Amino acid sequence: MASFAVSGARLGVVRPGGGSARSGGERRSGVDLPPILFRRKDAFSRTGLSCAGAGAPGKVLVPGGGSDDLLSSAEPSVDTPVQTEELQIPEPELVVEEKASSSTAEATSAVEAEVKPEIDGAAIEAKAPLVEEKPRVIPPPGDGQRIYQIDPMLEGFRNHLDYRYSEYKRLRSAIDQHEGGLDAFSRGYEKLGFTRSAEGITYREWAPGAYSAALVGDFNNWNANADTMTRNEYGVWEIFLPNNADGSPAIPHGSRVKIRMDTPSGVKDSIPAWIKFSVQAPGEIPYNGIYYDPPEEEKYVFKHPQPKRPKSLRIYESHVGMSSPEPKINTYANFRDEVLPRIKRLGYNAVQIMAIQEHSYYASFGYHVTNFFAPSSRFGTPEDLKSLIDKAHELGLLVLMDIVHSHSSNNTLDGLNGFDGTDTHYFHGGARGHHWMWDSRLFNYGSWEVLRFLLSNARWWLEEYKFDGFRFDGVTSMMYTHHGLQVAFTGNYGEYFGFATDVDAVVYLMLVNDLIHGLYPEAVSIGEDVSGMPTFCIPVQDGGVGFDYRLHMAVPDKWIELLKQSDEYWKMGEIVHMLTNRRWLEKCVAYAESHDQALVGDKTIAFWLMDKDMYDFMALDRPSTPRIDRGIALHKMIRLVTMGLGGEGYLNFMGNEFGHPEWIDFPRGPQSLPNGSVIPGNNYSFDKCRRRFDLGDADYLRYHGMQEFDQAMQHLEGKYEFMTSEHQYVSRKHEEDKVIIFERGDLVFVFNFHWSNSYFDYRVGCYKPGKYKIVLDSDDGLFGGFSRLDHDAEYFTADWPHDDRPCSFSVYAPSRTVVVYAPVEDVVYAPVQE
């Protein structure tokens, strides 16, 4: 039998698991409060070894009676704004630990372990903290009223916003009462999935639609009759496997495991929903769940403290798999050793990593997640990922994870889709549970157990892997039932606060931001929202959704629109409006382009500007062309004006800093469409699924000058922190001259977008009097420019008001350049060089 090694274990090849059809009805809105919140005397057997009734359907709660809730068939509707008093929650006899309080606030969940569990073999109590532990407290809800002081226009939508906040407070209260608080509720990985104690291994799975279940794998030769599971009346299946006689665990580390269930859709093998690692065997299509419990000597121990959150974020967006110059799938280890030092040298202070959660389809860019708690095995082991993150912390870099809670892969072999044989297990049923454009499943954020799963998932990555925060993908899709598809947001508040808003999803986002900021105060939360929903980046206690930053997604879209026409027709006022059109007190991460524009079928800014000339005229020993000169000049200007005016953070996708000439094309074969046509593949080639960092490093290519400029730009912001300065003033946006001048902090930015006109003695208004010098010049020869400015020149202000500024100074503004001036005494122009 073929096998391969993972972290010291030999993993055999497993046969494909069975597929699954889908059935079931639509879930209603409103979060269900099932009696699973309480642990009853008969909730679980003490050992989990009893097989009586395990193979028979028994009491199975399935959708019916107008509700498709799989946990309780007798709970009330929760569709009205005021619901807490109407809920009739049964009062079963509770089992509490001897040391526990008898109050309902400390009642344990039905999925609570009978003994204090260990996680994958490591006792919770035994994990020594790297730094001194500080009390971590999730603050109680506020009154949610400050949003009306920040934006009085919200008063007209008070009914919706107050209802939203009342739903949030109701959920917080219910979680406090029945789960012991959000802290305990978000540790579902200590109860569900595989947990380890001194006596053995417990495996639990919420699968209320299944008729019977058994744990199968290498450890029992895939015998479905060997380890059958027992089910409580609320749909949680459980089995306890005692240690072997020699004290070793019943399931060896690295063993393949699956849960075999008899479901309404037939018998199927599924990867456990809470699996911590999964692997695709060479030559096979289905993934295998891996029981991941390495011996102590193989576990990675973090050595470096997590950095404090920087004042301004300069994010390097990256993908581990395509981060090598070679046409291959790169590894966590190589990214750690080769790419992280590059990111640090370039001047970024955060790395945002895509495609961490396991995804069966590589070309999904990591957005069709199949195993939410498992880091992708394509790039290495969980310990390798921890080593990468620890190295980033040593370098002072934050590590942000591109987390996907907006949807799930529709893969029934490896993922959550149809997990228990029903259509409505983790997702909405019917059309509401399917994203027609992404071909994926949509979570039901009104389900109690879905909330437990997703909140625990966010916490798992912060706790276990020491990520420093998240970029939440697809938030617009979450917040609206139309998912932002075929909708043009105009800024009318009725577009944000109406019947199209999915309040359950918004409340989930409020809860997860509560969790992140309460338990991990230094963590960063960024939301990918194109709609511009007001209150998105206002703290939850004040009535907002709670994100730290919104991705300023309108900016790259506008740049593409402008790049489709000659820059002679660009309107300076339009550019300024695009970059400054954001909400007061709500921070944004601006970017000119991201991975989206780098994908095959789209174009990067560099390719829009220079097109095929990039392939023949980027060598310095060859003459340039007007298209190359124009492209390099505008590439630098577009990036700096975006950083200078666009927000309080900045993002760049790896390779775009030097104008990467190739698009991203994942290895793929031909695809047949329903209409009979065929989209040709690329013969599964990795040639375009890599980043040619060697081009940016080659000092004989013009790419090198573009990279040098981006590096100088990042270090300039690192020194002056102008993105987060409270002082921002646009003094000039002259349409005829094609000039934009603005102040940000102490710096004065002068952009001349004119294609041919250079201006002598051009007067620049400023607020601060004194002597100015050039601190960044895009026309520097180091950056591929024409060196038309003297960097030793000094510029003295005069008491000459100009452009509504109290003083001014005169400069030479060459065509298609940006020059940054700073009030200094003895500063020498010295851009950072590699």
Secondary structure in CASP SS format (residue, H / E / C, confidence):
PFRMAT SS
TARGET T0000
AUTHOR 0000-0000-0000
METHOD secondary structure of the structure
MODEL  1
M C 1.00
A C 1.00
S E 1.00
F E 1.00
A E 1.00
V E 1.00
S C 1.00
G C 1.00
A E 1.00
R E 1.00
L E 1.00
G E 1.00
V C 1.00
V C 1.00
R C 1.00
P C 1.00
G C 1.00
G C 1.00
G C 1.00
S C 1.00
A C 1.00
R C 1.00
S C 1.00
G C 1.00
G C 1.00
E C 1.00
R C 1.00
R C 1.00
S C 1.00
G C 1.00
V C 1.00
D C 1.00
L C 1.00
P C 1.00
P H 1.00
I H 1.00
L H 1.00
F C 1.00
R C 1.00
R E 1.00
K C 1.00
D C 1.00
A C 1.00
F C 1.00
S C 1.00
R C 1.00
T C 1.00
G C 1.00
L C 1.00
S C 1.00
C C 1.00
A C 1.00
G C 1.00
A C 1.00
G C 1.00
A C 1.00
P C 1.00
G C 1.00
K C 1.00
V C 1.00
L C 1.00
V C 1.00
P C 1.00
G E 1.00
G C 1.00
G C 1.00
S E 1.00
D C 1.00
D C 1.00
L C 1.00
L C 1.00
S C 1.00
S C 1.00
A C 1.00
E C 1.00
P C 1.00
S C 1.00
V C 1.00
D C 1.00
T C 1.00
P C 1.00
V C 1.00
Q C 1.00
T H 1.00
E H 1.00
E H 1.00
L C 1.00
Q C 1.00
I C 1.00
P C 1.00
E C 1.00
P C 1.00
E C 1.00
L E 1.00
V C 1.00
V C 1.00
E C 1.00
E C 1.00
K C 1.00
A C 1.00
S C 1.00
S C 1.00
S C 1.00
T H 1.00
A H 1.00
E H 1.00
A C 1.00
T C 1.00
S C 1.00
A C 1.00
V C 1.00
E C 1.00
A C 1.00
E C 1.00
V C 1.00
K C 1.00
P C 1.00
E E 1.00
I E 1.00
D C 1.00
G C 1.00
A E 1.00
A E 1.00
I H 1.00
E H 1.00
A H 1.00
K C 1.00
A C 1.00
P C 1.00
L C 1.00
V C 1.00
E C 1.00
E C 1.00
K C 1.00
P C 1.00
R C 1.00
V C 1.00
I C 1.00
P C 1.00
P C 1.00
P C 1.00
G C 1.00
D C 1.00
G C 1.00
Q C 1.00
R H 1.00
I H 1.00
Y H 1.00
Q H 1.00
I H 1.00
D C 1.00
P H 1.00
M H 1.00
L H 1.00
E H 1.00
G H 1.00
F H 1.00
R H 1.00
N H 1.00
H H 1.00
L H 1.00
D H 1.00
Y H 1.00
R H 1.00
Y H 1.00
S H 1.00
E H 1.00
Y H 1.00
K H 1.00
R H 1.00
L H 1.00
R H 1.00
S H 1.00
A H 1.00
I H 1.00
D H 1.00
Q H 1.00
H H 1.00
E H 1.00
G C 1.00
G C 1.00
L H 1.00
D H 1.00
A H 1.00
F H 1.00
S C 1.00
R C 1.00
G H 1.00
Y H 1.00
E H 1.00
K C 1.00
L C 1.00
G E 1.00
F E 1.00
T E 1.00
R E 1.00
S C 1.00
A C 1.00
E C 1.00
G E 1.00
I E 1.00
T E 1.00
Y E 1.00
R E 1.00
E E 1.00
W E 1.00
A C 1.00
P C 1.00
G C 1.00
A C 1.00
Y C 1.00
S E 1.00
A E 1.00
A E 1.00
L E 1.00
V E 1.00
G E 1.00
D H 1.00
F H 1.00
N H 1.00
N C 1.00
W C 1.00
N C 1.00
A C 1.00
N C 1.00
A C 1.00
D C 1.00
T E 1.00
M C 1.00
T E 1.00
R E 1.00
N C 1.00
E C 1.00
Y C 1.00
G C 1.00
V E 1.00
W E 1.00
E E 1.00
I E 1.00
F E 1.00
L E 1.00
P E 1.00
N C 1.00
N C 1.00
A C 1.00
D C 1.00
G C 1.00
S C 1.00
P C 1.00
A C 1.00
I C 1.00
P C 1.00
H C 1.00
G C 1.00
S C 1.00
R E 1.00
V E 1.00
K E 1.00
I E 1.00
R E 1.00
M E 1.00
D E 1.00
T E 1.00
P C 1.00
S C 1.00
G E 1.00
V E 1.00
K E 1.00
D E 1.00
S E 1.00
I C 1.00
P C 1.00
A C 1.00
W C 1.00
I C 1.00
K C 1.00
F C 1.00
S E 1.00
V E 1.00
Q E 1.00
A C 1.00
P C 1.00
G C 1.00
E C 1.00
I C 1.00
P C 1.00
Y E 1.00
N E 1.00
G E 1.00
I E 1.00
Y C 1.00
Y C 1.00
D C 1.00
P C 1.00
P C 1.00
E H 1.00
E H 1.00
E H 1.00
K C 1.00
Y C 1.00
V C 1.00
F C 1.00
K C 1.00
H C 1.00
P C 1.00
Q C 1.00
P C 1.00
K C 1.00
R C 1.00
P C 1.00
K C 1.00
S C 1.00
L E 1.00
R E 1.00
I E 1.00
Y E 1.00
E E 1.00
S E 1.00
H E 1.00
V C 1.00
G C 1.00
M C 1.00
S C 1.00
S C 1.00
P C 1.00
E C 1.00
P C 1.00
K C 1.00
I C 1.00
N C 1.00
T C 1.00
Y H 1.00
A H 1.00
N H 1.00
F H 1.00
R H 1.00
D H 1.00
E H 1.00
V H 1.00
L H 1.00
P H 1.00
R H 1.00
I H 1.00
K H 1.00
R H 1.00
L H 1.00
G C 1.00
Y C 1.00
N C 1.00
A E 1.00
V E 1.00
Q E 1.00
I E 1.00
M E 1.00
A C 1.00
I C 1.00
Q E 1.00
E E 1.00
H C 1.00
S C 1.00
Y C 1.00
Y H 1.00
A H 1.00
S H 1.00
F C 1.00
G C 1.00
Y C 1.00
H C 1.00
V C 1.00
T C 1.00
N E 1.00
F E 1.00
F E 1.00
A E 1.00
P E 1.00
S C 1.00
S H 1.00
R H 1.00
F H 1.00
G C 1.00
T C 1.00
P H 1.00
E H 1.00
D H 1.00
L H 1.00
K H 1.00
S H 1.00
L H 1.00
I H 1.00
D H 1.00
K H 1.00
A H 1.00
H H 1.00
E H 1.00
L C 1.00
G C 1.00
L C 1.00
L E 1.00
V E 1.00
L E 1.00
M E 1.00
D E 1.00
I E 1.00
V C 1.00
H C 1.00
S C 1.00
H C 1.00
S E 1.00
S E 1.00
N C 1.00
N C 1.00
T C 1.00
L C 1.00
D C 1.00
G C 1.00
L C 1.00
N C 1.00
G C 1.00
F C 1.00
D C 1.00
G C 1.00
T C 1.00
D C 1.00
T C 1.00
H C 1.00
Y C 1.00
F E 1.00
H C 1.00
G C 1.00
G H 1.00
A H 1.00
R H 1.00
G H 1.00
H E 1.00
H E 1.00
W C 1.00
M C 1.00
W C 1.00
D C 1.00
S E 1.00
R E 1.00
L C 1.00
F E 1.00
N C 1.00
Y C 1.00
G C 1.00
S C 1.00
W H 1.00
E H 1.00
V H 1.00
L H 1.00
R H 1.00
F H 1.00
L H 1.00
L H 1.00
S H 1.00
N H 1.00
A H 1.00
R H 1.00
W H 1.00
W H 1.00
L H 1.00
E H 1.00
E H 1.00
Y C 1.00
K C 1.00
F C 1.00
D C 1.00
G E 1.00
F E 1.00
R E 1.00
F E 1.00
D C 1.00
G C 1.00
V H 1.00
T H 1.00
S H 1.00
M H 1.00
M H 1.00
Y E 1.00
T C 1.00
H C 1.00
H C 1.00
G C 1.00
L C 1.00
Q C 1.00
V C 1.00
A C 1.00
F C 1.00
T C 1.00
G C 1.00
N C 1.00
Y H 1.00
G H 1.00
E H 1.00
Y C 1.00
F C 1.00
G C 1.00
F C 1.00
A C 1.00
T E 1.00
D C 1.00
V H 1.00
D H 1.00
A H 1.00
V H 1.00
V H 1.00
Y H 1.00
L H 1.00
M H 1.00
L H 1.00
V H 1.00
N H 1.00
D H 1.00
L H 1.00
I H 1.00
H H 1.00
G H 1.00
L H 1.00
Y C 1.00
P C 1.00
E C 1.00
A C 1.00
V E 1.00
S E 1.00
I E 1.00
G E 1.00
E C 1.00
D C 1.00
V C 1.00
S C 1.00
G C 1.00
M C 1.00
P C 1.00
T C 1.00
F C 1.00
C C 1.00
I C 1.00
P C 1.00
V H 1.00
Q H 1.00
D H 1.00
G C 1.00
G C 1.00
V C 1.00
G C 1.00
F C 1.00
D C 1.00
Y E 1.00
R E 1.00
L E 1.00
H C 1.00
M C 1.00
A H 1.00
V H 1.00
P H 1.00
D H 1.00
K H 1.00
W H 1.00
I H 1.00
E H 1.00
L H 1.00
L H 1.00
K C 1.00
Q C 1.00
S C 1.00
D H 1.00
E H 1.00
Y H 1.00
W C 1.00
K C 1.00
M H 1.00
G H 1.00
E H 1.00
I H 1.00
V H 1.00
H H 1.00
M H 1.00
L H 1.00
T H 1.00
N C 1.00
R C 1.00
R C 1.00
W C 1.00
L C 1.00
E C 1.00
K C 1.00
C E 1.00
V E 1.00
A E 1.00
Y C 1.00
A C 1.00
E C 1.00
S C 1.00
H H 1.00
D H 1.00
Q H 1.00
A H 1.00
L E 1.00
V C 1.00
G C 1.00
D C 1.00
K C 1.00
T C 1.00
I H 1.00
A H 1.00
F H 1.00
W H 1.00
L H 1.00
M H 1.00
D H 1.00
K H 1.00
D H 1.00
M H 1.00
Y H 1.00
D C 1.00
F C 1.00
M C 1.00
A E 1.00
L C 1.00
D C 1.00
R C 1.00
P C 1.00
S C 1.00
T C 1.00
P H 1.00
R H 1.00
I H 1.00
D H 1.00
R H 1.00
G H 1.00
I H 1.00
A H 1.00
L H 1.00
H H 1.00
K H 1.00
M H 1.00
I H 1.00
R H 1.00
L H 1.00
V H 1.00
T H 1.00
M H 1.00
G H 1.00
L H 1.00
G C 1.00
G C 1.00
E C 1.00
G E 1.00
Y E 1.00
L E 1.00
N E 1.00
F E 1.00
M C 1.00
G C 1.00
N H 1.00
E H 1.00
F H 1.00
G C 1.00
H C 1.00
P C 1.00
E C 1.00
W C 1.00
I E 1.00
D C 1.00
F C 1.00
P C 1.00
R C 1.00
G C 1.00
P C 1.00
Q E 1.00
S E 1.00
L C 1.00
P C 1.00
N C 1.00
G C 1.00
S C 1.00
V E 1.00
I E 1.00
P C 1.00
G C 1.00
N C 1.00
N C 1.00
Y C 1.00
S C 1.00
F C 1.00
D C 1.00
K C 1.00
C C 1.00
R C 1.00
R C 1.00
R C 1.00
F H 1.00
D H 1.00
L H 1.00
G H 1.00
D H 1.00
A C 1.00
D C 1.00
Y C 1.00
L E 1.00
R H 1.00
Y H 1.00
H H 1.00
G H 1.00
M H 1.00
Q H 1.00
E H 1.00
F H 1.00
D H 1.00
Q H 1.00
A H 1.00
M H 1.00
Q H 1.00
H H 1.00
L H 1.00
E H 1.00
G H 1.00
K H 1.00
Y H 1.00
E C 1.00
F H 1.00
M H 1.00
T H 1.00
S C 1.00
E C 1.00
H C 1.00
Q E 1.00
Y E 1.00
V E 1.00
S E 1.00
R E 1.00
K E 1.00
H E 1.00
E C 1.00
E C 1.00
D C 1.00
K C 1.00
V E 1.00
I E 1.00
I E 1.00
F E 1.00
E E 1.00
R E 1.00
G C 1.00
D C 1.00
L E 1.00
V E 1.00
F E 1.00
V E 1.00
F E 1.00
N E 1.00
F C 1.00
H C 1.00
W C 1.00
S C 1.00
N C 1.00
S C 1.00
Y E 1.00
F E 1.00
D E 1.00
Y E 1.00
R E 1.00
V E 1.00
G E 1.00
C E 1.00
Y C 1.00
K C 1.00
P C 1.00
G C 1.00
K E 1.00
Y E 1.00
K E 1.00
I E 1.00
V E 1.00
L E 1.00
D E 1.00
S C 1.00
D C 1.00
D C 1.00
G H 1.00
L H 1.00
F H 1.00
G C 1.00
G C 1.00
F C 1.00
S C 1.00
R C 1.00
L C 1.00
D C 1.00
H C 1.00
D C 1.00
A C 1.00
E C 1.00
Y E 1.00
F E 1.00
T C 1.00
A E 1.00
D C 1.00
W C 1.00
P C 1.00
H E 1.00
D C 1.00
D C 1.00
R E 1.00
P C 1.00
C E 1.00
S E 1.00
F E 1.00
S E 1.00
V E 1.00
Y E 1.00
A E 1.00
P C 1.00
S C 1.00
R C 1.00
T E 1.00
V E 1.00
V E 1.00
V E 1.00
Y E 1.00
A E 1.00
P E 1.00
V C 1.00
E C 1.00
D C 1.00
V C 1.00
V C 1.00
Y C 1.00
A C 1.00
P C 1.00
V C 1.00
Q C 1.00
E C 1.00
END
